[in-house]
Structures are given as structure tokens and as C-alpha cells.
Amino acid sequence: MGKNSMWFEAMKSFSLLTQLGIMVVVCIFGCGFIGITIDKKLGTSPIFSIIFILLGIASAFVSLYKTLKVFTKKEDKYR
């Protein structure tokens, strides 16, 4: 395994970790923001915030699963 090949693998792993981290943050904070906005409009303090944060966590896990599933299929294909 050459130096360039090791560098390529390291950058590929780093980009995957970055993508996964951004995906989780956007899902959770995006849904949380929507929940807080709905709560402010309707005057229902924590109800929609909690519901949408839980929805954001669930969507983050689903997105992580789908992304890792595709990534591991690609890795198995090259081995």
C-alpha cells in the first residue's frame, strides 16, 4: 500500500465522519428549531419541541444507517 493510497483512505474516512457529524447536527437542531417555532406560535411550551427533537433524533439515526449501509456496500465491493 503506497503513501498516496493511505492518504486517500484517510481522507475518505475523514470525509465520511464529517458528513455523518453534520447530518446528525442538522437533523436534530433543524427539527428542534421547527418544534420551538411551532411552540412559540401556538403557545404550547414544551410539547412540540420535545416531539420534534425526538423526531430529529430518529431521522438522524435513519440517515446514519442509510449512509453507512451505502458506504459499507462500496467498501465490500472494492475488497
mmCIF file of the N, C-alpha and C atoms, coordinates in Angstrom:
data_MODEL
# 
_entry.id   MODEL 
# 
loop_
_atom_site.group_PDB 
_atom_site.id 
_atom_site.type_symbol 
_atom_site.label_atom_id 
_atom_site.label_alt_id 
_atom_site.label_comp_id 
_atom_site.label_asym_id 
_atom_site.label_entity_id 
_atom_site.label_seq_id 
_atom_site.pdbx_PDB_ins_code 
_atom_site.Cartn_x 
_atom_site.Cartn_y 
_atom_site.Cartn_z 
_atom_site.occupancy 
_atom_site.B_iso_or_equiv 
_atom_site.pdbx_formal_charge 
_atom_site.auth_seq_id 
_atom_site.auth_comp_id 
_atom_site.auth_asym_id 
_atom_site.auth_atom_id 
_atom_site.pdbx_PDB_model_num 
ATOM 1   N N  . MET A 1 1  ? 0.852   -1.173 0.000  1.00 0.00 ? 1  MET A N  1 
ATOM 2   C CA . MET A 1 1  ? 0.000   0.000  0.000  1.00 0.00 ? 1  MET A CA 1 
ATOM 3   C C  . MET A 1 1  ? 0.896   1.234  0.000  1.00 0.00 ? 1  MET A C  1 
ATOM 4   N N  . GLY A 1 2  ? 0.747   2.069  -1.014 1.00 0.00 ? 2  GLY A N  1 
ATOM 5   C CA . GLY A 1 2  ? 1.581   3.247  -1.148 1.00 0.00 ? 2  GLY A CA 1 
ATOM 6   C C  . GLY A 1 2  ? 1.141   4.381  -0.249 1.00 0.00 ? 2  GLY A C  1 
ATOM 7   N N  . LYS A 1 3  ? 2.011   5.385  -0.200 1.00 0.00 ? 3  LYS A N  1 
ATOM 8   C CA . LYS A 1 3  ? 1.730   6.546  0.642  1.00 0.00 ? 3  LYS A CA 1 
ATOM 9   C C  . LYS A 1 3  ? 0.498   7.293  0.152  1.00 0.00 ? 3  LYS A C  1 
ATOM 10  N N  . ASN A 1 4  ? 0.335   7.419  -1.164 1.00 0.00 ? 4  ASN A N  1 
ATOM 11  C CA . ASN A 1 4  ? -0.835  8.107  -1.714 1.00 0.00 ? 4  ASN A CA 1 
ATOM 12  C C  . ASN A 1 4  ? -2.119  7.342  -1.432 1.00 0.00 ? 4  ASN A C  1 
ATOM 13  N N  . SER A 1 5  ? -2.053  6.030  -1.484 1.00 0.00 ? 5  SER A N  1 
ATOM 14  C CA . SER A 1 5  ? -3.232  5.211  -1.215 1.00 0.00 ? 5  SER A CA 1 
ATOM 15  C C  . SER A 1 5  ? -3.665  5.331  0.248  1.00 0.00 ? 5  SER A C  1 
ATOM 16  N N  . MET A 1 6  ? -2.705  5.373  1.154  1.00 0.00 ? 6  MET A N  1 
ATOM 17  C CA . MET A 1 6  ? -3.027  5.547  2.574  1.00 0.00 ? 6  MET A CA 1 
ATOM 18  C C  . MET A 1 6  ? -3.628  6.928  2.821  1.00 0.00 ? 6  MET A C  1 
ATOM 19  N N  . TRP A 1 7  ? -3.083  7.937  2.155  1.00 0.00 ? 7  TRP A N  1 
ATOM 20  C CA . TRP A 1 7  ? -3.607  9.303  2.281  1.00 0.00 ? 7  TRP A CA 1 
ATOM 21  C C  . TRP A 1 7  ? -5.041  9.367  1.758  1.00 0.00 ? 7  TRP A C  1 
ATOM 22  N N  . PHE A 1 8  ? -5.300  8.712  0.634  1.00 0.00 ? 8  PHE A N  1 
ATOM 23  C CA . PHE A 1 8  ? -6.644  8.692  0.059  1.00 0.00 ? 8  PHE A CA 1 
ATOM 24  C C  . PHE A 1 8  ? -7.631  8.024  1.012  1.00 0.00 ? 8  PHE A C  1 
ATOM 25  N N  . GLU A 1 9  ? -7.254  6.914  1.599  1.00 0.00 ? 9  GLU A N  1 
ATOM 26  C CA . GLU A 1 9  ? -8.131  6.214  2.543  1.00 0.00 ? 9  GLU A CA 1 
ATOM 27  C C  . GLU A 1 9  ? -8.400  7.061  3.785  1.00 0.00 ? 9  GLU A C  1 
ATOM 28  N N  . ALA A 1 10 ? -7.377  7.756  4.272  1.00 0.00 ? 10 ALA A N  1 
ATOM 29  C CA . ALA A 1 10 ? -7.556  8.614  5.448  1.00 0.00 ? 10 ALA A CA 1 
ATOM 30  C C  . ALA A 1 10 ? -8.512  9.759  5.136  1.00 0.00 ? 10 ALA A C  1 
ATOM 31  N N  . MET A 1 11 ? -8.370  10.368 3.983  1.00 0.00 ? 11 MET A N  1 
ATOM 32  C CA . MET A 1 11 ? -9.251  11.481 3.599  1.00 0.00 ? 11 MET A CA 1 
ATOM 33  C C  . MET A 1 11 ? -10.679 11.001 3.361  1.00 0.00 ? 11 MET A C  1 
ATOM 34  N N  . LYS A 1 12 ? -10.823 9.802  2.811  1.00 0.00 ? 12 LYS A N  1 
ATOM 35  C CA . LYS A 1 12 ? -12.157 9.246  2.596  1.00 0.00 ? 12 LYS A CA 1 
ATOM 36  C C  . LYS A 1 12 ? -12.850 8.988  3.935  1.00 0.00 ? 12 LYS A C  1 
ATOM 37  N N  . SER A 1 13 ? -12.127 8.455  4.886  1.00 0.00 ? 13 SER A N  1 
ATOM 38  C CA . SER A 1 13 ? -12.697 8.218  6.215  1.00 0.00 ? 13 SER A CA 1 
ATOM 39  C C  . SER A 1 13 ? -13.029 9.528  6.914  1.00 0.00 ? 13 SER A C  1 
ATOM 40  N N  . PHE A 1 14 ? -12.145 10.513 6.787  1.00 0.00 ? 14 PHE A N  1 
ATOM 41  C CA . PHE A 1 14 ? -12.392 11.819 7.400  1.00 0.00 ? 14 PHE A CA 1 
ATOM 42  C C  . PHE A 1 14 ? -13.627 12.483 6.799  1.00 0.00 ? 14 PHE A C  1 
ATOM 43  N N  . SER A 1 15 ? -13.790 12.381 5.493  1.00 0.00 ? 15 SER A N  1 
ATOM 44  C CA . SER A 1 15 ? -14.961 12.998 4.860  1.00 0.00 ? 15 SER A CA 1 
ATOM 45  C C  . SER A 1 15 ? -16.251 12.292 5.274  1.00 0.00 ? 15 SER A C  1 
ATOM 46  N N  . LEU A 1 16 ? -16.202 10.983 5.451  1.00 0.00 ? 16 LEU A N  1 
ATOM 47  C CA . LEU A 1 16 ? -17.387 10.253 5.918  1.00 0.00 ? 16 LEU A CA 1 
ATOM 48  C C  . LEU A 1 16 ? -17.755 10.676 7.337  1.00 0.00 ? 16 LEU A C  1 
ATOM 49  N N  . LEU A 1 17 ? -16.768 10.775 8.222  1.00 0.00 ? 17 LEU A N  1 
ATOM 50  C CA . LEU A 1 17 ? -17.041 11.200 9.598  1.00 0.00 ? 17 LEU A CA 1 
ATOM 51  C C  . LEU A 1 17 ? -17.591 12.617 9.644  1.00 0.00 ? 17 LEU A C  1 
ATOM 52  N N  . THR A 1 18 ? -17.055 13.490 8.815  1.00 0.00 ? 18 THR A N  1 
ATOM 53  C CA . THR A 1 18 ? -17.555 14.860 8.756  1.00 0.00 ? 18 THR A CA 1 
ATOM 54  C C  . THR A 1 18 ? -18.996 14.883 8.269  1.00 0.00 ? 18 THR A C  1 
ATOM 55  N N  . GLN A 1 19 ? -19.286 14.126 7.236  1.00 0.00 ? 19 GLN A N  1 
ATOM 56  C CA . GLN A 1 19 ? -20.647 14.059 6.703  1.00 0.00 ? 19 GLN A CA 1 
ATOM 57  C C  . GLN A 1 19 ? -21.621 13.535 7.752  1.00 0.00 ? 19 GLN A C  1 
ATOM 58  N N  . LEU A 1 20 ? -21.237 12.502 8.472  1.00 0.00 ? 20 LEU A N  1 
ATOM 59  C CA . LEU A 1 20 ? -22.118 11.933 9.496  1.00 0.00 ? 20 LEU A CA 1 
ATOM 60  C C  . LEU A 1 20 ? -22.365 12.923 10.630 1.00 0.00 ? 20 LEU A C  1 
ATOM 61  N N  . GLY A 1 21 ? -21.327 13.626 11.049 1.00 0.00 ? 21 GLY A N  1 
ATOM 62  C CA . GLY A 1 21 ? -21.481 14.609 12.111 1.00 0.00 ? 21 GLY A CA 1 
ATOM 63  C C  . GLY A 1 21 ? -22.398 15.750 11.723 1.00 0.00 ? 21 GLY A C  1 
ATOM 64  N N  . ILE A 1 22 ? -22.208 16.275 10.528 1.00 0.00 ? 22 ILE A N  1 
ATOM 65  C CA . ILE A 1 22 ? -23.061 17.365 10.047 1.00 0.00 ? 22 ILE A CA 1 
ATOM 66  C C  . ILE A 1 22 ? -24.498 16.885 9.900  1.00 0.00 ? 22 ILE A C  1 
ATOM 67  N N  . MET A 1 23 ? -24.665 15.671 9.430  1.00 0.00 ? 23 MET A N  1 
ATOM 68  C CA . MET A 1 23 ? -26.005 15.114 9.244  1.00 0.00 ? 23 MET A CA 1 
ATOM 69  C C  . MET A 1 23 ? -26.766 15.032 10.569 1.00 0.00 ? 23 MET A C  1 
ATOM 70  N N  . VAL A 1 24 ? -26.103 14.564 11.606 1.00 0.00 ? 24 VAL A N  1 
ATOM 71  C CA . VAL A 1 24 ? -26.743 14.440 12.920 1.00 0.00 ? 24 VAL A CA 1 
ATOM 72  C C  . VAL A 1 24 ? -27.109 15.814 13.470 1.00 0.00 ? 24 VAL A C  1 
ATOM 73  N N  . VAL A 1 25 ? -26.181 16.756 13.388 1.00 0.00 ? 25 VAL A N  1 
ATOM 74  C CA . VAL A 1 25 ? -26.427 18.100 13.918 1.00 0.00 ? 25 VAL A CA 1 
ATOM 75  C C  . VAL A 1 25 ? -27.578 18.775 13.190 1.00 0.00 ? 25 VAL A C  1 
ATOM 76  N N  . VAL A 1 26 ? -27.592 18.698 11.876 1.00 0.00 ? 26 VAL A N  1 
ATOM 77  C CA . VAL A 1 26 ? -28.650 19.351 11.096 1.00 0.00 ? 26 VAL A CA 1 
ATOM 78  C C  . VAL A 1 26 ? -30.011 18.719 11.383 1.00 0.00 ? 26 VAL A C  1 
ATOM 79  N N  . CYS A 1 27 ? -30.068 17.405 11.460 1.00 0.00 ? 27 CYS A N  1 
ATOM 80  C CA . CYS A 1 27 ? -31.351 16.739 11.741 1.00 0.00 ? 27 CYS A CA 1 
ATOM 81  C C  . CYS A 1 27 ? -31.910 17.144 13.098 1.00 0.00 ? 27 CYS A C  1 
ATOM 82  N N  . ILE A 1 28 ? -31.080 17.073 14.123 1.00 0.00 ? 28 ILE A N  1 
ATOM 83  C CA . ILE A 1 28 ? -31.570 17.337 15.478 1.00 0.00 ? 28 ILE A CA 1 
ATOM 84  C C  . ILE A 1 28 ? -31.878 18.815 15.680 1.00 0.00 ? 28 ILE A C  1 
ATOM 85  N N  . PHE A 1 29 ? -30.944 19.691 15.312 1.00 0.00 ? 29 PHE A N  1 
ATOM 86  C CA . PHE A 1 29 ? -31.178 21.118 15.525 1.00 0.00 ? 29 PHE A CA 1 
ATOM 87  C C  . PHE A 1 29 ? -32.240 21.674 14.587 1.00 0.00 ? 29 PHE A C  1 
ATOM 88  N N  . GLY A 1 30 ? -32.305 21.155 13.379 1.00 0.00 ? 30 GLY A N  1 
ATOM 89  C CA . GLY A 1 30 ? -33.347 21.602 12.451 1.00 0.00 ? 30 GLY A CA 1 
ATOM 90  C C  . GLY A 1 30 ? -34.734 21.267 12.959 1.00 0.00 ? 30 GLY A C  1 
ATOM 91  N N  . CYS A 1 31 ? -34.912 20.032 13.379 1.00 0.00 ? 31 CYS A N  1 
ATOM 92  C CA . CYS A 1 31 ? -36.221 19.638 13.922 1.00 0.00 ? 31 CYS A CA 1 
ATOM 93  C C  . CYS A 1 31 ? -36.511 20.348 15.237 1.00 0.00 ? 31 CYS A C  1 
ATOM 94  N N  . GLY A 1 32 ? -35.487 20.545 16.060 1.00 0.00 ? 32 GLY A N  1 
ATOM 95  C CA . GLY A 1 32 ? -35.678 21.280 17.307 1.00 0.00 ? 32 GLY A CA 1 
ATOM 96  C C  . GLY A 1 32 ? -36.110 22.712 17.055 1.00 0.00 ? 32 GLY A C  1 
ATOM 97  N N  . PHE A 1 33 ? -35.511 23.345 16.062 1.00 0.00 ? 33 PHE A N  1 
ATOM 98  C CA . PHE A 1 33 ? -35.892 24.714 15.703 1.00 0.00 ? 33 PHE A CA 1 
ATOM 99  C C  . PHE A 1 33 ? -37.344 24.779 15.234 1.00 0.00 ? 33 PHE A C  1 
ATOM 100 N N  . ILE A 1 34 ? -37.734 23.814 14.430 1.00 0.00 ? 34 ILE A N  1 
ATOM 101 C CA . ILE A 1 34 ? -39.129 23.770 13.967 1.00 0.00 ? 34 ILE A CA 1 
ATOM 102 C C  . ILE A 1 34 ? -40.078 23.590 15.150 1.00 0.00 ? 34 ILE A C  1 
ATOM 103 N N  . GLY A 1 35 ? -39.734 22.695 16.071 1.00 0.00 ? 35 GLY A N  1 
ATOM 104 C CA . GLY A 1 35 ? -40.572 22.468 17.246 1.00 0.00 ? 35 GLY A CA 1 
ATOM 105 C C  . GLY A 1 35 ? -40.687 23.701 18.130 1.00 0.00 ? 35 GLY A C  1 
ATOM 106 N N  . ILE A 1 36 ? -39.584 24.394 18.351 1.00 0.00 ? 36 ILE A N  1 
ATOM 107 C CA . ILE A 1 36 ? -39.603 25.617 19.161 1.00 0.00 ? 36 ILE A CA 1 
ATOM 108 C C  . ILE A 1 36 ? -40.432 26.696 18.486 1.00 0.00 ? 36 ILE A C  1 
ATOM 109 N N  . THR A 1 37 ? -40.306 26.817 17.168 1.00 0.00 ? 37 THR A N  1 
ATOM 110 C CA . THR A 1 37 ? -41.083 27.814 16.431 1.00 0.00 ? 37 THR A CA 1 
ATOM 111 C C  . THR A 1 37 ? -42.580 27.528 16.532 1.00 0.00 ? 37 THR A C  1 
ATOM 112 N N  . ILE A 1 38 ? -42.963 26.278 16.377 1.00 0.00 ? 38 ILE A N  1 
ATOM 113 C CA . ILE A 1 38 ? -44.384 25.921 16.494 1.00 0.00 ? 38 ILE A CA 1 
ATOM 114 C C  . ILE A 1 38 ? -44.883 26.190 17.915 1.00 0.00 ? 38 ILE A C  1 
ATOM 115 N N  . ASP A 1 39 ? -44.062 25.855 18.918 1.00 0.00 ? 39 ASP A N  1 
ATOM 116 C CA . ASP A 1 39 ? -44.457 26.117 20.305 1.00 0.00 ? 39 ASP A CA 1 
ATOM 117 C C  . ASP A 1 39 ? -44.663 27.609 20.562 1.00 0.00 ? 39 ASP A C  1 
ATOM 118 N N  . LYS A 1 40 ? -43.806 28.442 20.008 1.00 0.00 ? 40 LYS A N  1 
ATOM 119 C CA . LYS A 1 40 ? -43.958 29.890 20.197 1.00 0.00 ? 40 LYS A CA 1 
ATOM 120 C C  . LYS A 1 40 ? -45.223 30.406 19.525 1.00 0.00 ? 40 LYS A C  1 
ATOM 121 N N  . LYS A 1 41 ? -45.513 29.889 18.333 1.00 0.00 ? 41 LYS A N  1 
ATOM 122 C CA . LYS A 1 41 ? -46.706 30.345 17.600 1.00 0.00 ? 41 LYS A CA 1 
ATOM 123 C C  . LYS A 1 41 ? -47.996 29.918 18.294 1.00 0.00 ? 41 LYS A C  1 
ATOM 124 N N  . LEU A 1 42 ? -48.017 28.695 18.812 1.00 0.00 ? 42 LEU A N  1 
ATOM 125 C CA . LEU A 1 42 ? -49.241 28.160 19.409 1.00 0.00 ? 42 LEU A CA 1 
ATOM 126 C C  . LEU A 1 42 ? -49.316 28.356 20.921 1.00 0.00 ? 42 LEU A C  1 
ATOM 127 N N  . GLY A 1 43 ? -48.202 28.703 21.552 1.00 0.00 ? 43 GLY A N  1 
ATOM 128 C CA . GLY A 1 43 ? -48.189 28.885 22.994 1.00 0.00 ? 43 GLY A CA 1 
ATOM 129 C C  . GLY A 1 43 ? -48.208 27.589 23.781 1.00 0.00 ? 43 GLY A C  1 
ATOM 130 N N  . THR A 1 44 ? -47.799 26.511 23.166 1.00 0.00 ? 44 THR A N  1 
ATOM 131 C CA . THR A 1 44 ? -47.721 25.209 23.841 1.00 0.00 ? 44 THR A CA 1 
ATOM 132 C C  . THR A 1 44 ? -46.257 24.938 24.162 1.00 0.00 ? 44 THR A C  1 
ATOM 133 N N  . SER A 1 45 ? -45.864 25.292 25.377 1.00 0.00 ? 45 SER A N  1 
ATOM 134 C CA . SER A 1 45 ? -44.452 25.384 25.736 1.00 0.00 ? 45 SER A CA 1 
ATOM 135 C C  . SER A 1 45 ? -43.569 24.210 25.309 1.00 0.00 ? 45 SER A C  1 
ATOM 136 N N  . PRO A 1 46 ? -43.542 23.074 25.979 1.00 0.00 ? 46 PRO A N  1 
ATOM 137 C CA . PRO A 1 46 ? -42.519 22.110 25.570 1.00 0.00 ? 46 PRO A CA 1 
ATOM 138 C C  . PRO A 1 46 ? -43.011 20.982 24.675 1.00 0.00 ? 46 PRO A C  1 
ATOM 139 N N  . ILE A 1 47 ? -44.279 20.954 24.348 1.00 0.00 ? 47 ILE A N  1 
ATOM 140 C CA . ILE A 1 47 ? -44.840 19.771 23.689 1.00 0.00 ? 47 ILE A CA 1 
ATOM 141 C C  . ILE A 1 47 ? -44.224 19.535 22.308 1.00 0.00 ? 47 ILE A C  1 
ATOM 142 N N  . PHE A 1 48 ? -44.332 20.511 21.418 1.00 0.00 ? 48 PHE A N  1 
ATOM 143 C CA . PHE A 1 48 ? -43.829 20.314 20.059 1.00 0.00 ? 48 PHE A CA 1 
ATOM 144 C C  . PHE A 1 48 ? -42.306 20.305 20.008 1.00 0.00 ? 48 PHE A C  1 
ATOM 145 N N  . SER A 1 49 ? -41.671 21.015 20.933 1.00 0.00 ? 49 SER A N  1 
ATOM 146 C CA . SER A 1 49 ? -40.205 20.978 20.989 1.00 0.00 ? 49 SER A CA 1 
ATOM 147 C C  . SER A 1 49 ? -39.720 19.561 21.261 1.00 0.00 ? 49 SER A C  1 
ATOM 148 N N  . ILE A 1 50 ? -40.322 18.920 22.232 1.00 0.00 ? 50 ILE A N  1 
ATOM 149 C CA . ILE A 1 50 ? -39.925 17.550 22.582 1.00 0.00 ? 50 ILE A CA 1 
ATOM 150 C C  . ILE A 1 50 ? -40.240 16.587 21.442 1.00 0.00 ? 50 ILE A C  1 
ATOM 151 N N  . ILE A 1 51 ? -41.422 16.728 20.866 1.00 0.00 ? 51 ILE A N  1 
ATOM 152 C CA . ILE A 1 51 ? -41.818 15.839 19.768 1.00 0.00 ? 51 ILE A CA 1 
ATOM 153 C C  . ILE A 1 51 ? -40.856 15.972 18.589 1.00 0.00 ? 51 ILE A C  1 
ATOM 154 N N  . PHE A 1 52 ? -40.542 17.204 18.203 1.00 0.00 ? 52 PHE A N  1 
ATOM 155 C CA . PHE A 1 52 ? -39.686 17.401 17.037 1.00 0.00 ? 52 PHE A CA 1 
ATOM 156 C C  . PHE A 1 52 ? -38.226 17.070 17.318 1.00 0.00 ? 52 PHE A C  1 
ATOM 157 N N  . ILE A 1 53 ? -37.767 17.256 18.549 1.00 0.00 ? 53 ILE A N  1 
ATOM 158 C CA . ILE A 1 53 ? -36.399 16.837 18.876 1.00 0.00 ? 53 ILE A CA 1 
ATOM 159 C C  . ILE A 1 53 ? -36.292 15.314 18.804 1.00 0.00 ? 53 ILE A C  1 
ATOM 160 N N  . LEU A 1 54 ? -37.288 14.616 19.324 1.00 0.00 ? 54 LEU A N  1 
ATOM 161 C CA . LEU A 1 54 ? -37.288 13.150 19.211 1.00 0.00 ? 54 LEU A CA 1 
ATOM 162 C C  . LEU A 1 54 ? -37.379 12.709 17.752 1.00 0.00 ? 54 LEU A C  1 
ATOM 163 N N  . LEU A 1 55 ? -38.172 13.425 16.970 1.00 0.00 ? 55 LEU A N  1 
ATOM 164 C CA . LEU A 1 55 ? -38.253 13.145 15.536 1.00 0.00 ? 55 LEU A CA 1 
ATOM 165 C C  . LEU A 1 55 ? -36.904 13.394 14.855 1.00 0.00 ? 55 LEU A C  1 
ATOM 166 N N  . GLY A 1 56 ? -36.216 14.447 15.266 1.00 0.00 ? 56 GLY A N  1 
ATOM 167 C CA . GLY A 1 56 ? -34.889 14.739 14.726 1.00 0.00 ? 56 GLY A CA 1 
ATOM 168 C C  . GLY A 1 56 ? -33.878 13.668 15.069 1.00 0.00 ? 56 GLY A C  1 
ATOM 169 N N  . ILE A 1 57 ? -33.933 13.168 16.295 1.00 0.00 ? 57 ILE A N  1 
ATOM 170 C CA . ILE A 1 57 ? -33.025 12.088 16.700 1.00 0.00 ? 57 ILE A CA 1 
ATOM 171 C C  . ILE A 1 57 ? -33.308 10.827 15.888 1.00 0.00 ? 57 ILE A C  1 
ATOM 172 N N  . ALA A 1 58 ? -34.581 10.513 15.710 1.00 0.00 ? 58 ALA A N  1 
ATOM 173 C CA . ALA A 1 58 ? -34.947 9.329  14.918 1.00 0.00 ? 58 ALA A CA 1 
ATOM 174 C C  . ALA A 1 58 ? -34.503 9.484  13.465 1.00 0.00 ? 58 ALA A C  1 
ATOM 175 N N  . SER A 1 59 ? -34.724 10.665 12.897 1.00 0.00 ? 59 SER A N  1 
ATOM 176 C CA . SER A 1 59 ? -34.317 10.869 11.500 1.00 0.00 ? 59 SER A CA 1 
ATOM 177 C C  . SER A 1 59 ? -32.798 10.862 11.362 1.00 0.00 ? 59 SER A C  1 
ATOM 178 N N  . ALA A 1 60 ? -32.082 11.316 12.387 1.00 0.00 ? 60 ALA A N  1 
ATOM 179 C CA . ALA A 1 60 ? -30.619 11.262 12.354 1.00 0.00 ? 60 ALA A CA 1 
ATOM 180 C C  . ALA A 1 60 ? -30.134 9.815  12.336 1.00 0.00 ? 60 ALA A C  1 
ATOM 181 N N  . PHE A 1 61 ? -30.742 8.961  13.159 1.00 0.00 ? 61 PHE A N  1 
ATOM 182 C CA . PHE A 1 61 ? -30.347 7.554  13.170 1.00 0.00 ? 61 PHE A CA 1 
ATOM 183 C C  . PHE A 1 61 ? -30.672 6.866  11.847 1.00 0.00 ? 61 PHE A C  1 
ATOM 184 N N  . VAL A 1 62 ? -31.814 7.185  11.270 1.00 0.00 ? 62 VAL A N  1 
ATOM 185 C CA . VAL A 1 62 ? -32.171 6.592  9.974  1.00 0.00 ? 62 VAL A CA 1 
ATOM 186 C C  . VAL A 1 62 ? -31.185 7.045  8.899  1.00 0.00 ? 62 VAL A C  1 
ATOM 187 N N  . SER A 1 63 ? -30.850 8.323  8.903  1.00 0.00 ? 63 SER A N  1 
ATOM 188 C CA . SER A 1 63 ? -29.891 8.844  7.926  1.00 0.00 ? 63 SER A CA 1 
ATOM 189 C C  . SER A 1 63 ? -28.517 8.220  8.112  1.00 0.00 ? 63 SER A C  1 
ATOM 190 N N  . LEU A 1 64 ? -28.086 8.071  9.359  1.00 0.00 ? 64 LEU A N  1 
ATOM 191 C CA . LEU A 1 64 ? -26.805 7.416  9.631  1.00 0.00 ? 64 LEU A CA 1 
ATOM 192 C C  . LEU A 1 64 ? -26.805 5.980  9.120  1.00 0.00 ? 64 LEU A C  1 
ATOM 193 N N  . TYR A 1 65 ? -27.874 5.270  9.386  1.00 0.00 ? 65 TYR A N  1 
ATOM 194 C CA . TYR A 1 65 ? -27.970 3.877  8.952  1.00 0.00 ? 65 TYR A CA 1 
ATOM 195 C C  . TYR A 1 65 ? -27.885 3.769  7.430  1.00 0.00 ? 65 TYR A C  1 
ATOM 196 N N  . LYS A 1 66 ? -28.657 4.608  6.743  1.00 0.00 ? 66 LYS A N  1 
ATOM 197 C CA . LYS A 1 66 ? -28.661 4.540  5.282  1.00 0.00 ? 66 LYS A CA 1 
ATOM 198 C C  . LYS A 1 66 ? -27.304 4.913  4.697  1.00 0.00 ? 66 LYS A C  1 
ATOM 199 N N  . THR A 1 67 ? -26.668 5.932  5.247  1.00 0.00 ? 67 THR A N  1 
ATOM 200 C CA . THR A 1 67 ? -25.369 6.357  4.739  1.00 0.00 ? 67 THR A CA 1 
ATOM 201 C C  . THR A 1 67 ? -24.311 5.292  4.987  1.00 0.00 ? 67 THR A C  1 
ATOM 202 N N  . LEU A 1 68 ? -24.283 4.738  6.179  1.00 0.00 ? 68 LEU A N  1 
ATOM 203 C CA . LEU A 1 68 ? -23.294 3.704  6.487  1.00 0.00 ? 68 LEU A CA 1 
ATOM 204 C C  . LEU A 1 68 ? -23.552 2.426  5.700  1.00 0.00 ? 68 LEU A C  1 
ATOM 205 N N  . LYS A 1 69 ? -24.809 2.135  5.426  1.00 0.00 ? 69 LYS A N  1 
ATOM 206 C CA . LYS A 1 69 ? -25.149 0.958  4.624  1.00 0.00 ? 69 LYS A CA 1 
ATOM 207 C C  . LYS A 1 69 ? -24.580 1.097  3.214  1.00 0.00 ? 69 LYS A C  1 
ATOM 208 N N  . VAL A 1 70 ? -24.744 2.266  2.617  1.00 0.00 ? 70 VAL A N  1 
ATOM 209 C CA . VAL A 1 70 ? -24.206 2.513  1.274  1.00 0.00 ? 70 VAL A CA 1 
ATOM 210 C C  . VAL A 1 70 ? -22.684 2.481  1.304  1.00 0.00 ? 70 VAL A C  1 
ATOM 211 N N  . PHE A 1 71 ? -22.087 3.096  2.318  1.00 0.00 ? 71 PHE A N  1 
ATOM 212 C CA . PHE A 1 71 ? -20.630 3.149  2.407  1.00 0.00 ? 71 PHE A CA 1 
ATOM 213 C C  . PHE A 1 71 ? -20.029 1.764  2.581  1.00 0.00 ? 71 PHE A C  1 
ATOM 214 N N  . THR A 1 72 ? -20.635 0.925  3.417  1.00 0.00 ? 72 THR A N  1 
ATOM 215 C CA . THR A 1 72 ? -20.081 -0.413 3.618  1.00 0.00 ? 72 THR A CA 1 
ATOM 216 C C  . THR A 1 72 ? -20.272 -1.288 2.384  1.00 0.00 ? 72 THR A C  1 
ATOM 217 N N  . LYS A 1 73 ? -21.339 -1.062 1.618  1.00 0.00 ? 73 LYS A N  1 
ATOM 218 C CA . LYS A 1 73 ? -21.501 -1.801 0.365  1.00 0.00 ? 73 LYS A CA 1 
ATOM 219 C C  . LYS A 1 73 ? -20.387 -1.448 -0.608 1.00 0.00 ? 73 LYS A C  1 
ATOM 220 N N  . LYS A 1 74 ? -20.040 -0.159 -0.680 1.00 0.00 ? 74 LYS A N  1 
ATOM 221 C CA . LYS A 1 74 ? -18.958 0.267  -1.567 1.00 0.00 ? 74 LYS A CA 1 
ATOM 222 C C  . LYS A 1 74 ? -17.632 -0.320 -1.117 1.00 0.00 ? 74 LYS A C  1 
ATOM 223 N N  . GLU A 1 75 ? -17.399 -0.365 0.189  1.00 0.00 ? 75 GLU A N  1 
ATOM 224 C CA . GLU A 1 75 ? -16.158 -0.923 0.711  1.00 0.00 ? 75 GLU A CA 1 
ATOM 225 C C  . GLU A 1 75 ? -16.058 -2.414 0.405  1.00 0.00 ? 75 GLU A C  1 
ATOM 226 N N  . ASP A 1 76 ? -17.154 -3.148 0.561  1.00 0.00 ? 76 ASP A N  1 
ATOM 227 C CA . ASP A 1 76 ? -17.144 -4.581 0.273  1.00 0.00 ? 76 ASP A CA 1 
ATOM 228 C C  . ASP A 1 76 ? -16.916 -4.843 -1.208 1.00 0.00 ? 76 ASP A C  1 
ATOM 229 N N  . LYS A 1 77 ? -17.397 -3.944 -2.050 1.00 0.00 ? 77 LYS A N  1 
ATOM 230 C CA . LYS A 1 77 ? -17.248 -4.104 -3.494 1.00 0.00 ? 77 LYS A CA 1 
ATOM 231 C C  . LYS A 1 77 ? -15.784 -4.012 -3.909 1.00 0.00 ? 77 LYS A C  1 
ATOM 232 N N  . TYR A 1 78 ? -15.005 -3.165 -3.216 1.00 0.00 ? 78 TYR A N  1 
ATOM 233 C CA . TYR A 1 78 ? -13.611 -2.963 -3.591 1.00 0.00 ? 78 TYR A CA 1 
ATOM 234 C C  . TYR A 1 78 ? -12.666 -3.967 -2.951 1.00 0.00 ? 78 TYR A C  1 
ATOM 235 N N  . ARG A 1 79 ? -13.143 -4.783 -2.045 1.00 0.00 ? 79 ARG A N  1 
ATOM 236 C CA . ARG A 1 79 ? -12.255 -5.758 -1.386 1.00 0.00 ? 79 ARG A CA 1 
ATOM 237 C C  . ARG A 1 79 ? -12.212 -7.044 -2.123 1.00 0.00 ? 79 ARG A C  1 
# 
